Amino acid sequence: MEKTAAIFIDYENVYYYLKNKYKDPPELSSYTSDIIRSLRGLINEEYGLQIIIMNAYADFEQIGTGSLSTLYLMGIHAQNVLGTAHKNAADMQMCIDLMQILYTRSDIQNFVLLAGDRDYIPVVQHLKRNGRRVWVSAFRDTISGDLLEIIGEKSFLDIGPLLSPEALERMDTHRRNEEAKLPPRPNVIGRIDLDKIQKQDKKAGAIRHRPVVPRPPASLGQEDYCLALILNYIEETRYKEPGVTPLLRFLTDEMPLLANWERKDLLSSLEGKGAIHIETREGMDFPYAVVVVNQEHPMVKELKM
């Protein structure tokens, strides 16, 4: 196998993860650059690969020009992709360039993607089908479960440990200071946020309360969270018996860190406990499966309190 590699970096993915998690810490671009520099060293030393192409993609006008100069000094080609209403503009350009390198540079047999979105699944599959070795690098808690299942654990590079303890401590200190400035969190009883979105039903003149399902805290297990999402989906779409296929698409967006089989297992587990039933309905052209929630089940009642 050729000992050359290309690294493609979804810079926005890393930058905004650190920005959101650590409350916009100072010198954010330097932390992002440290990760990229450490990843390059890991690929070179651990796998003995010579990196001959390094591209980074982002709307650098939004991020700031400081990132551009740092990447330039590291020998990285920064591709400025102007932000549009389509949030995946940088992803698309990165995939286009990946395909161009695949078909024009037969000497490059190894690809490293610093990105964890499930949007990259088709390009990863295509690279693998064409005999290329592919690694995906991302923070452990951002990697798509479906993408991880495709590449396998051995081809996943967790970039979390690439940040030095000193850098993590500085960002954690900044995050704690910023959180201390925030007003108290909403009151919580049991496991469901008491804050409700109130919608005025103009026809009936009544107020309808729709619960906001928070991202699962430690006390809220995956089954409860999945069931809460189903209840919200029913409330939002007003389909009392949602189809299994569109519901799974919704759960894919809401639970992206799980693989598809894990999301299906959650539905099977909820059905086994009697919280939901999966039934067949006769359609105009062919039968289809729907999810029916057991409103009298204790799990459902507890979530709707």
Phi and psi restraints in degrees (value plus and minus 20) as a CYANA .aco file:
   2 GLU   PHI     -81.6   -41.6
   2 GLU   PSI     122.2   162.2
   3 LYS   PHI    -116.3   -76.3
   3 LYS   PSI      19.1    59.1
   4 THR   PHI    -139.5   -99.5
   4 THR   PSI     132.8   172.8
   5 ALA   PHI    -166.0  -126.0
   5 ALA   PSI     137.9   177.9
   6 ALA   PHI    -144.2  -104.2
   6 ALA   PSI     116.1   156.1
   7 ILE   PHI    -133.3   -93.3
   7 ILE   PSI     106.3   146.3
   8 PHE   PHI    -135.4   -95.4
   8 PHE   PSI     106.6   146.6
   9 ILE   PHI    -137.6   -97.6
   9 ILE   PSI      97.3   137.3
  10 ASP   PHI    -101.7   -61.7
  10 ASP   PSI      65.6   105.6
  11 TYR   PHI     -81.1   -41.1
  11 TYR   PSI     -57.9   -17.9
  12 GLU   PHI     -81.6   -41.6
  12 GLU   PSI     -56.3   -16.3
  13 ASN   PHI     -78.2   -38.2
  13 ASN   PSI     -67.9   -27.9
  14 VAL   PHI     -92.8   -52.8
  14 VAL   PSI     -66.1   -26.1
  15 TYR   PHI     -79.9   -39.9
  15 TYR   PSI     -69.3   -29.3
  16 TYR   PHI     -95.9   -55.9
  16 TYR   PSI     -44.1    -4.1
  17 TYR   PHI     -82.9   -42.9
  17 TYR   PSI     -69.6   -29.6
  18 LEU   PHI     -85.5   -45.5
  18 LEU   PSI     -58.7   -18.7
  19 LYS   PHI     -82.1   -42.1
  19 LYS   PSI     -64.4   -24.4
  20 ASN   PHI     -95.9   -55.9
  20 ASN   PSI     -61.1   -21.1
  21 LYS   PHI     -89.8   -49.8
  21 LYS   PSI     -58.6   -18.6
  22 TYR   PHI    -127.8   -87.8
  22 TYR   PSI      -0.5    39.5
  23 LYS   PHI      39.6    79.6
  23 LYS   PSI      29.3    69.3
  24 ASP   PHI      36.0    76.0
  24 ASP   PSI      44.2    84.2
  25 PRO   PHI     -88.8   -48.8
  25 PRO   PSI     133.5   173.5
  26 PRO   PHI     -83.0   -43.0
  26 PRO   PSI     133.9   173.9
  27 GLU   PHI      35.3    75.3
  27 GLU   PSI      20.6    60.6
  28 LEU   PHI     -82.1   -42.1
  28 LEU   PSI     -58.7   -18.7
  29 SER   PHI     -83.5   -43.5
  29 SER   PSI     -48.3    -8.3
  30 SER   PHI     -89.5   -49.5
  30 SER   PSI     -55.5   -15.5
  31 TYR   PHI     -87.9   -47.9
  31 TYR   PSI     -61.0   -21.0
  32 THR   PHI     -83.1   -43.1
  32 THR   PSI     -62.0   -22.0
  33 SER   PHI     -85.8   -45.8
  33 SER   PSI     -56.2   -16.2
  34 ASP   PHI     -81.9   -41.9
  34 ASP   PSI     -59.9   -19.9
  35 ILE   PHI     -83.1   -43.1
  35 ILE   PSI     -66.3   -26.3
  36 ILE   PHI     -83.3   -43.3
  36 ILE   PSI     -62.5   -22.5
  37 ARG   PHI     -82.4   -42.4
  37 ARG   PSI     -62.5   -22.5
  38 SER   PHI     -88.3   -48.3
  38 SER   PSI     -57.1   -17.1
  39 LEU   PHI     -84.5   -44.5
  39 LEU   PSI     -62.1   -22.1
  40 ARG   PHI     -80.5   -40.5
  40 ARG   PSI     -63.2   -23.2
  41 GLY   PHI     -84.1   -44.1
  41 GLY   PSI     -59.0   -19.0
  42 LEU   PHI     -83.1   -43.1
  42 LEU   PSI     -65.7   -25.7
  43 ILE   PHI     -82.6   -42.6
  43 ILE   PSI     -59.9   -19.9
  44 ASN   PHI     -91.3   -51.3
  44 ASN   PSI     -64.3   -24.3
  45 GLU   PHI    -104.7   -64.7
  45 GLU   PSI     -62.0   -22.0
  46 GLU   PHI     -95.2   -55.2
  46 GLU   PSI     -58.4   -18.4
  47 TYR   PHI    -131.9   -91.9
  47 TYR   PSI     -22.7    17.3
  48 GLY   PHI      44.2    84.2
  48 GLY   PSI      12.9    52.9
  49 LEU   PHI    -121.6   -81.6
  49 LEU   PSI     119.4   159.4
  50 GLN   PHI    -111.6   -71.6
  50 GLN   PSI      97.7   137.7
  51 ILE   PHI    -106.9   -66.9
  51 ILE   PSI      95.0   135.0
  52 ILE   PHI    -128.9   -88.9
  52 ILE   PSI     -30.8     9.2
  53 ILE   PHI    -157.3  -117.3
  53 ILE   PSI     109.8   149.8
  54 MET   PHI    -156.8  -116.8
  54 MET   PSI      94.3   134.3
  55 ASN   PHI    -139.0   -99.0
  55 ASN   PSI     122.3   162.3
  56 ALA   PHI    -147.7  -107.7
  56 ALA   PSI     122.1   162.1
  57 TYR   PHI    -148.2  -108.2
  57 TYR   PSI     110.9   150.9
  58 ALA   PHI    -194.6  -154.6
  58 ALA   PSI     146.5   186.5
  59 ASP   PHI    -107.2   -67.2
  59 ASP   PSI      68.2   108.2
  60 PHE   PHI     -91.4   -51.4
  60 PHE   PSI     -37.1     2.9
  61 GLU   PHI     -87.8   -47.8
  61 GLU   PSI     -52.6   -12.6
  62 GLN   PHI     -99.2   -59.2
  62 GLN   PSI     -60.4   -20.4
  63 ILE   PHI     -92.3   -52.3
  63 ILE   PSI     -60.1   -20.1
  64 GLY   PHI     104.6   144.6
  64 GLY   PSI     123.8   163.8
  65 THR   PHI     -92.4   -52.4
  65 THR   PSI     -34.6     5.4
  66 GLY   PHI     -80.4   -40.4
  66 GLY   PSI     -54.1   -14.1
  67 SER   PHI     -85.6   -45.6
  67 SER   PSI     -58.6   -18.6
  68 LEU   PHI     -82.2   -42.2
  68 LEU   PSI     -66.0   -26.0
  69 SER   PHI     -85.5   -45.5
  69 SER   PSI     -57.4   -17.4
  70 THR   PHI     -85.6   -45.6
  70 THR   PSI     -64.3   -24.3
  71 LEU   PHI     -84.1   -44.1
  71 LEU   PSI     -58.4   -18.4
  72 TYR   PHI     -80.9   -40.9
  72 TYR   PSI     -63.5   -23.5
  73 LEU   PHI     -87.0   -47.0
  73 LEU   PSI     -43.2    -3.2
  74 MET   PHI    -107.0   -67.0
  74 MET   PSI     -20.9    19.1
  75 GLY   PHI      58.4    98.4
  75 GLY   PSI       5.4    45.4
  76 ILE   PHI    -123.6   -83.6
  76 ILE   PSI     112.3   152.3
  77 HIS   PHI    -101.0   -61.0
  77 HIS   PSI      94.1   134.1
  78 ALA   PHI    -114.4   -74.4
  78 ALA   PSI     102.0   142.0
  79 GLN   PHI    -120.1   -80.1
  79 GLN   PSI      90.2   130.2
  80 ASN   PHI    -102.0   -62.0
  80 ASN   PSI      91.4   131.4
  81 VAL   PHI    -129.6   -89.6
  81 VAL   PSI      89.7   129.7
  82 LEU   PHI     -83.3   -43.3
  82 LEU   PSI     115.0   155.0
  83 GLY   PHI     -87.0   -47.0
  83 GLY   PSI     121.6   161.6
  84 THR   PHI    -154.7  -114.7
  84 THR   PSI    -196.2  -156.2
  85 ALA   PHI     -83.6   -43.6
  85 ALA   PSI     -42.4    -2.4
  86 HIS   PHI    -106.3   -66.3
  86 HIS   PSI      88.5   128.5
  87 LYS   PHI     -89.1   -49.1
  87 LYS   PSI     -32.8     7.2
  88 ASN   PHI    -122.4   -82.4
  88 ASN   PSI       6.7    46.7
  89 ALA   PHI     -80.3   -40.3
  89 ALA   PSI     -65.6   -25.6
  90 ALA   PHI     -84.5   -44.5
  90 ALA   PSI     -59.9   -19.9
  91 ASP   PHI     -79.5   -39.5
  91 ASP   PSI     -63.3   -23.3
  92 MET   PHI     -85.3   -45.3
  92 MET   PSI     -64.4   -24.4
  93 GLN   PHI     -84.1   -44.1
  93 GLN   PSI     -58.6   -18.6
  94 MET   PHI     -83.4   -43.4
  94 MET   PSI     -62.2   -22.2
  95 CYS   PHI     -86.2   -46.2
  95 CYS   PSI     -58.2   -18.2
  96 ILE   PHI     -81.9   -41.9
  96 ILE   PSI     -65.1   -25.1
  97 ASP   PHI     -88.2   -48.2
  97 ASP   PSI     -54.3   -14.3
  98 LEU   PHI     -80.0   -40.0
  98 LEU   PSI     -64.2   -24.2
  99 MET   PHI     -86.2   -46.2
  99 MET   PSI     -57.7   -17.7
 100 GLN   PHI     -82.7   -42.7
 100 GLN   PSI     -63.7   -23.7
 101 ILE   PHI     -86.5   -46.5
 101 ILE   PSI     -58.4   -18.4
 102 LEU   PHI     -77.6   -37.6
 102 LEU   PSI     -63.8   -23.8
 103 TYR   PHI    -110.2   -70.2
 103 TYR   PSI     -34.4     5.6
 104 THR   PHI    -132.1   -92.1
 104 THR   PSI     -34.2     5.8
 105 ARG   PHI    -145.4  -105.4
 105 ARG   PSI      62.5   102.5
 106 SER   PHI     -87.6   -47.6
 106 SER   PSI     -36.6     3.4
 107 ASP   PHI     -95.2   -55.2
 107 ASP   PSI     -35.5     4.5
 108 ILE   PHI    -116.5   -76.5
 108 ILE   PSI      89.8   129.8
 109 GLN   PHI    -127.5   -87.5
 109 GLN   PSI     -24.0    16.0
 110 ASN   PHI    -147.4  -107.4
 110 ASN   PSI     110.9   150.9
 111 PHE   PHI    -146.6  -106.6
 111 PHE   PSI     116.8   156.8
 112 VAL   PHI    -140.7  -100.7
 112 VAL   PSI     103.0   143.0
 113 LEU   PHI    -128.3   -88.3
 113 LEU   PSI      95.6   135.6
 114 LEU   PHI    -108.9   -68.9
 114 LEU   PSI      60.9   100.9
 115 ALA   PHI    -190.7  -150.7
 115 ALA   PSI     129.0   169.0
 116 GLY   PHI    -149.2  -109.2
 116 GLY   PSI     -15.1    24.9
 117 ASP   PHI     -91.4   -51.4
 117 ASP   PSI     130.3   170.3
 118 ARG   PHI     -90.1   -50.1
 118 ARG   PSI     -32.1     7.9
 119 ASP   PHI     -79.9   -39.9
 119 ASP   PSI     -43.1    -3.1
 120 TYR   PHI    -107.8   -67.8
 120 TYR   PSI     -20.1    19.9
 121 ILE   PHI     -76.9   -36.9
 121 ILE   PSI     -68.5   -28.5
 122 PRO   PHI     -79.9   -39.9
 122 PRO   PSI     -62.0   -22.0
 123 VAL   PHI     -90.5   -50.5
 123 VAL   PSI     -55.5   -15.5
 124 VAL   PHI     -84.5   -44.5
 124 VAL   PSI     -64.2   -24.2
 125 GLN   PHI     -81.9   -41.9
 125 GLN   PSI     -59.3   -19.3
 126 HIS   PHI     -86.9   -46.9
 126 HIS   PSI     -61.7   -21.7
 127 LEU   PHI     -81.5   -41.5
 127 LEU   PSI     -62.7   -22.7
 128 LYS   PHI     -87.2   -47.2
 128 LYS   PSI     -59.9   -19.9
 129 ARG   PHI     -83.1   -43.1
 129 ARG   PSI     -47.3    -7.3
 130 ASN   PHI    -113.5   -73.5
 130 ASN   PSI      -0.6    39.4
 131 GLY   PHI      58.2    98.2
 131 GLY   PSI      -4.7    35.3
 132 ARG   PHI    -110.5   -70.5
 132 ARG   PSI     128.9   168.9
 133 ARG   PHI    -108.1   -68.1
 133 ARG   PSI     108.8   148.8
 134 VAL   PHI    -145.4  -105.4
 134 VAL   PSI     110.4   150.4
 135 TRP   PHI    -133.9   -93.9
 135 TRP   PSI     125.5   165.5
 136 VAL   PHI    -139.6   -99.6
 136 VAL   PSI     110.1   150.1
 137 SER   PHI    -139.9   -99.9
 137 SER   PSI     112.4   152.4
 138 ALA   PHI    -186.6  -146.6
 138 ALA   PSI     151.6   191.6
 139 PHE   PHI     -90.8   -50.8
 139 PHE   PSI     120.7   160.7
 140 ARG   PHI     -74.8   -34.8
 140 ARG   PSI     -58.8   -18.8
 141 ASP   PHI    -107.2   -67.2
 141 ASP   PSI      -9.4    30.6
 142 THR   PHI    -140.5  -100.5
 142 THR   PSI     -31.4     8.6
 143 ILE   PHI     -88.4   -48.4
 143 ILE   PSI     111.4   151.4
 144 SER   PHI     -82.9   -42.9
 144 SER   PSI     114.1   154.1
 145 GLY   PHI     -81.6   -41.6
 145 GLY   PSI     -58.1   -18.1
 146 ASP   PHI     -86.4   -46.4
 146 ASP   PSI     -61.3   -21.3
 147 LEU   PHI     -86.1   -46.1
 147 LEU   PSI     -60.7   -20.7
 148 LEU   PHI     -83.8   -43.8
 148 LEU   PSI     -57.7   -17.7
 149 GLU   PHI     -84.6   -44.6
 149 GLU   PSI     -55.6   -15.6
 150 ILE   PHI     -92.4   -52.4
 150 ILE   PSI     -63.9   -23.9
 151 ILE   PHI    -103.5   -63.5
 151 ILE   PSI     -46.3    -6.3
 152 GLY   PHI      66.7   106.7
 152 GLY   PSI     130.9   170.9
 153 GLU   PHI     -79.8   -39.8
 153 GLU   PSI     -54.2   -14.2
 154 LYS   PHI     -88.4   -48.4
 154 LYS   PSI     -40.3    -0.3
 155 SER   PHI    -123.6   -83.6
 155 SER   PSI      -7.3    32.7
 156 PHE   PHI    -123.2   -83.2
 156 PHE   PSI     110.5   150.5
 157 LEU   PHI    -135.3   -95.3
 157 LEU   PSI      90.4   130.4
 158 ASP   PHI     -97.1   -57.1
 158 ASP   PSI     100.5   140.5
 159 ILE   PHI    -108.8   -68.8
 159 ILE   PSI     -26.3    13.7
 160 GLY   PHI     -74.5   -34.5
 160 GLY   PSI     -69.3   -29.3
 161 PRO   PHI     -87.3   -47.3
 161 PRO   PSI     -29.1    10.9
 162 LEU   PHI     -96.7   -56.7
 162 LEU   PSI     -35.6     4.4
 163 LEU   PHI    -100.3   -60.3
 163 LEU   PSI     114.0   154.0
 164 SER   PHI     -89.5   -49.5
 164 SER   PSI     132.7   172.7
 165 PRO   PHI     -76.8   -36.8
 165 PRO   PSI     -54.7   -14.7
 166 GLU   PHI     -85.6   -45.6
 166 GLU   PSI     -62.1   -22.1
 167 ALA   PHI     -84.6   -44.6
 167 ALA   PSI     -63.1   -23.1
 168 LEU   PHI     -82.5   -42.5
 168 LEU   PSI     -60.4   -20.4
 169 GLU   PHI     -85.1   -45.1
 169 GLU   PSI     -61.5   -21.5
 170 ARG   PHI     -84.0   -44.0
 170 ARG   PSI     -63.1   -23.1
 171 MET   PHI     -90.0   -50.0
 171 MET   PSI     -58.3   -18.3
 172 ASP   PHI     -83.8   -43.8
 172 ASP   PSI     -60.3   -20.3
 173 THR   PHI     -82.6   -42.6
 173 THR   PSI     -63.7   -23.7
 174 HIS   PHI     -82.3   -42.3
 174 HIS   PSI     -63.3   -23.3
 175 ARG   PHI     -81.2   -41.2
 175 ARG   PSI     -65.5   -25.5
 176 ARG   PHI     -82.5   -42.5
 176 ARG   PSI     -59.8   -19.8
 177 ASN   PHI     -85.2   -45.2
 177 ASN   PSI     -59.7   -19.7
 178 GLU   PHI     -90.1   -50.1
 178 GLU   PSI     -59.4   -19.4
 179 GLU   PHI     -87.2   -47.2
 179 GLU   PSI     -50.3   -10.3
 180 ALA   PHI     -86.0   -46.0
 180 ALA   PSI     -42.1    -2.1
 181 LYS   PHI    -102.8   -62.8
 181 LYS   PSI     -34.7     5.3
 182 LEU   PHI     -97.2   -57.2
 182 LEU   PSI     132.8   172.8
 183 PRO   PHI     -86.9   -46.9
 183 PRO   PSI     142.1   182.1
 184 PRO   PHI     -76.8   -36.8
 184 PRO   PSI     127.7   167.7
 185 ARG   PHI     -88.8   -48.8
 185 ARG   PSI     137.0   177.0
 186 PRO   PHI     -78.7   -38.7
 186 PRO   PSI     131.2   171.2
 187 ASN   PHI     -83.4   -43.4
 187 ASN   PSI     120.8   160.8
 188 VAL   PHI    -150.2  -110.2
 188 VAL   PSI     108.8   148.8
 189 ILE   PHI    -138.2   -98.2
 189 ILE   PSI     109.7   149.7
 190 GLY   PHI      47.8    87.8
 190 GLY   PSI    -140.3  -100.3
 191 ARG   PHI    -144.5  -104.5
 191 ARG   PSI     -19.1    20.9
 192 ILE   PHI    -137.5   -97.5
 192 ILE   PSI     113.0   153.0
 193 ASP   PHI     -79.1   -39.1
 193 ASP   PSI     114.0   154.0
 194 LEU   PHI     -96.7   -56.7
 194 LEU   PSI     -39.5     0.5
 195 ASP   PHI     -83.1   -43.1
 195 ASP   PSI     111.9   151.9
 196 LYS   PHI    -141.6  -101.6
 196 LYS   PSI     129.5   169.5
 197 ILE   PHI    -111.0   -71.0
 197 ILE   PSI      99.9   139.9
 198 GLN   PHI    -118.7   -78.7
 198 GLN   PSI     107.1   147.1
 199 LYS   PHI    -139.5   -99.5
 199 LYS   PSI     111.0   151.0
 200 GLN   PHI    -104.7   -64.7
 200 GLN   PSI      99.0   139.0
 201 ASP   PHI    -102.8   -62.8
 201 ASP   PSI      85.2   125.2
 202 LYS   PHI     -84.9   -44.9
 202 LYS   PSI     -51.5   -11.5
 203 LYS   PHI     -93.4   -53.4
 203 LYS   PSI     -66.6   -26.6
 204 ALA   PHI    -110.1   -70.1
 204 ALA   PSI     -37.7     2.3
 205 GLY   PHI      53.3    93.3
 205 GLY   PSI      -3.7    36.3
 206 ALA   PHI    -128.1   -88.1
 206 ALA   PSI     138.4   178.4
 207 ILE   PHI    -116.7   -76.7
 207 ILE   PSI     106.1   146.1
 208 ARG   PHI    -124.7   -84.7
 208 ARG   PSI     113.2   153.2
 209 HIS   PHI    -122.8   -82.8
 209 HIS   PSI     105.5   145.5
 210 ARG   PHI    -134.4   -94.4
 210 ARG   PSI     100.7   140.7
 211 PRO   PHI     -87.8   -47.8
 211 PRO   PSI     121.7   161.7
 212 VAL   PHI    -111.2   -71.2
 212 VAL   PSI      99.3   139.3
 213 VAL   PHI    -106.0   -66.0
 213 VAL   PSI      95.0   135.0
 214 PRO   PHI     -96.0   -56.0
 214 PRO   PSI     145.1   185.1
 215 ARG   PHI     -80.8   -40.8
 215 ARG   PSI     119.9   159.9
 216 PRO   PHI     -82.1   -42.1
 216 PRO   PSI     100.1   140.1
 217 PRO   PHI     -92.1   -52.1
 217 PRO   PSI     155.5   195.5
 218 ALA   PHI     -79.2   -39.2
 218 ALA   PSI     -50.8   -10.8
 219 SER   PHI    -101.4   -61.4
 219 SER   PSI     -29.6    10.4
 220 LEU   PHI    -123.7   -83.7
 220 LEU   PSI      90.3   130.3
 221 GLY   PHI     -93.4   -53.4
 221 GLY   PSI     150.2   190.2
 222 GLN   PHI     -84.6   -44.6
 222 GLN   PSI     -58.0   -18.0
 223 GLU   PHI     -84.1   -44.1
 223 GLU   PSI     -65.6   -25.6
 224 ASP   PHI     -83.0   -43.0
 224 ASP   PSI     -61.0   -21.0
 225 TYR   PHI     -86.4   -46.4
 225 TYR   PSI     -62.1   -22.1
 226 CYS   PHI     -81.4   -41.4
 226 CYS   PSI     -63.5   -23.5
 227 LEU   PHI     -84.7   -44.7
 227 LEU   PSI     -60.2   -20.2
 228 ALA   PHI     -83.0   -43.0
 228 ALA   PSI     -58.9   -18.9
 229 LEU   PHI     -84.1   -44.1
 229 LEU   PSI     -59.4   -19.4
 230 ILE   PHI     -82.4   -42.4
 230 ILE   PSI     -63.5   -23.5
 231 LEU   PHI     -82.3   -42.3
 231 LEU   PSI     -61.8   -21.8
 232 ASN   PHI     -85.4   -45.4
 232 ASN   PSI     -58.6   -18.6
 233 TYR   PHI     -82.5   -42.5
 233 TYR   PSI     -63.1   -23.1
 234 ILE   PHI     -83.6   -43.6
 234 ILE   PSI     -62.0   -22.0
 235 GLU   PHI     -86.8   -46.8
 235 GLU   PSI     -59.8   -19.8
 236 GLU   PHI     -91.9   -51.9
 236 GLU   PSI     -63.3   -23.3
 237 THR   PHI    -108.4   -68.4
 237 THR   PSI     -39.0     1.0
 238 ARG   PHI      46.2    86.2
 238 ARG   PSI       0.4    40.4
 239 TYR   PHI    -111.2   -71.2
 239 TYR   PSI      92.0   132.0
 240 LYS   PHI     -88.7   -48.7
 240 LYS   PSI     -48.3    -8.3
 241 GLU   PHI    -146.8  -106.8
 241 GLU   PSI      60.0   100.0
 242 PRO   PHI     -86.8   -46.8
 242 PRO   PSI     125.7   165.7
 243 GLY   PHI     -86.9   -46.9
 243 GLY   PSI     126.2   166.2
 244 VAL   PHI     -83.8   -43.8
 244 VAL   PSI     -61.0   -21.0
 245 THR   PHI     -84.1   -44.1
 245 THR   PSI     -72.6   -32.6
 246 PRO   PHI     -85.4   -45.4
 246 PRO   PSI     -51.4   -11.4
 247 LEU   PHI     -85.3   -45.3
 247 LEU   PSI     -61.2   -21.2
 248 LEU   PHI     -84.8   -44.8
 248 LEU   PSI     -55.3   -15.3
 249 ARG   PHI     -83.9   -43.9
 249 ARG   PSI     -60.3   -20.3
 250 PHE   PHI     -83.7   -43.7
 250 PHE   PSI     -64.6   -24.6
 251 LEU   PHI     -86.0   -46.0
 251 LEU   PSI     -50.3   -10.3
 252 THR   PHI     -81.7   -41.7
 252 THR   PSI     -61.8   -21.8
 253 ASP   PHI     -89.8   -49.8
 253 ASP   PSI     -57.0   -17.0
 254 GLU   PHI    -105.3   -65.3
 254 GLU   PSI     -44.2    -4.2
 255 MET   PHI    -148.8  -108.8
 255 MET   PSI      41.5    81.5
 256 PRO   PHI     -90.2   -50.2
 256 PRO   PSI     -37.6     2.4
 257 LEU   PHI     -98.8   -58.8
 257 LEU   PSI     -30.8     9.2
 258 LEU   PHI    -111.9   -71.9
 258 LEU   PSI     129.0   169.0
 259 ALA   PHI     -95.5   -55.5
 259 ALA   PSI     141.4   181.4
 260 ASN   PHI     -79.5   -39.5
 260 ASN   PSI     -60.0   -20.0
 261 TRP   PHI     -86.4   -46.4
 261 TRP   PSI     -49.4    -9.4
 262 GLU   PHI     -90.5   -50.5
 262 GLU   PSI     -57.8   -17.8
 263 ARG   PHI     -86.7   -46.7
 263 ARG   PSI     -58.6   -18.6
 264 LYS   PHI     -86.3   -46.3
 264 LYS   PSI     -57.4   -17.4
 265 ASP   PHI     -82.4   -42.4
 265 ASP   PSI     -56.5   -16.5
 266 LEU   PHI     -83.3   -43.3
 266 LEU   PSI     -61.8   -21.8
 267 LEU   PHI     -84.0   -44.0
 267 LEU   PSI     -61.3   -21.3
 268 SER   PHI     -84.2   -44.2
 268 SER   PSI     -60.2   -20.2
 269 SER   PHI     -86.3   -46.3
 269 SER   PSI     -62.2   -22.2
 270 LEU   PHI     -84.5   -44.5
 270 LEU   PSI     -55.8   -15.8
 271 GLU   PHI     -88.8   -48.8
 271 GLU   PSI     -59.9   -19.9
 272 GLY   PHI     -82.4   -42.4
 272 GLY   PSI     -51.3   -11.3
 273 LYS   PHI    -105.9   -65.9
 273 LYS   PSI     -26.2    13.8
 274 GLY   PHI      66.6   106.6
 274 GLY   PSI     -13.8    26.2
 275 ALA   PHI     -94.1   -54.1
 275 ALA   PSI     -51.0   -11.0
 276 ILE   PHI    -155.6  -115.6
 276 ILE   PSI     144.0   184.0
 277 HIS   PHI    -149.5  -109.5
 277 HIS   PSI     117.9   157.9
 278 ILE   PHI    -123.8   -83.8
 278 ILE   PSI      95.4   135.4
 279 GLU   PHI    -143.7  -103.7
 279 GLU   PSI     140.9   180.9
 280 THR   PHI    -121.4   -81.4
 280 THR   PSI     115.7   155.7
 281 ARG   PHI    -140.8  -100.8
 281 ARG   PSI     128.0   168.0
 282 GLU   PHI    -106.0   -66.0
 282 GLU   PSI      99.1   139.1
 283 GLY   PHI    -114.0   -74.0
 283 GLY   PSI     159.9   199.9
 284 MET   PHI     -86.3   -46.3
 284 MET   PSI     -57.7   -17.7
 285 ASP   PHI    -127.2   -87.2
 285 ASP   PSI     -55.7   -15.7
 286 PHE   PHI    -178.7  -138.7
 286 PHE   PSI     138.0   178.0
 287 PRO   PHI     -87.2   -47.2
 287 PRO   PSI     136.4   176.4
 288 TYR   PHI    -164.3  -124.3
 288 TYR   PSI     136.4   176.4
 289 ALA   PHI    -117.4   -77.4
 289 ALA   PSI     121.7   161.7
 290 VAL   PHI    -149.7  -109.7
 290 VAL   PSI     140.1   180.1
 291 VAL   PHI    -124.5   -84.5
 291 VAL   PSI     106.0   146.0
 292 VAL   PHI    -133.9   -93.9
 292 VAL   PSI     100.4   140.4
 293 VAL   PHI    -103.8   -63.8
 293 VAL   PSI     113.2   153.2
 294 ASN   PHI    -103.6   -63.6
 294 ASN   PSI      77.5   117.5
 295 GLN   PHI     -85.0   -45.0
 295 GLN   PSI     -37.8     2.2
 296 GLU   PHI    -113.6   -73.6
 296 GLU   PSI     -20.8    19.2
 297 HIS   PHI     -92.7   -52.7
 297 HIS   PSI     120.8   160.8
 298 PRO   PHI     -76.1   -36.1
 298 PRO   PSI     -58.3   -18.3
 299 MET   PHI     -83.1   -43.1
 299 MET   PSI     -60.2   -20.2
 300 VAL   PHI     -89.1   -49.1
 300 VAL   PSI     -65.2   -25.2
 301 LYS   PHI     -80.8   -40.8
 301 LYS   PSI     -59.9   -19.9
 302 GLU   PHI     -85.9   -45.9
 302 GLU   PSI     -59.1   -19.1
 303 LEU   PHI     -90.9   -50.9
 303 LEU   PSI     -46.2    -6.2
 304 LYS   PHI    -115.8   -75.8
 304 LYS   PSI     -13.0    27.0
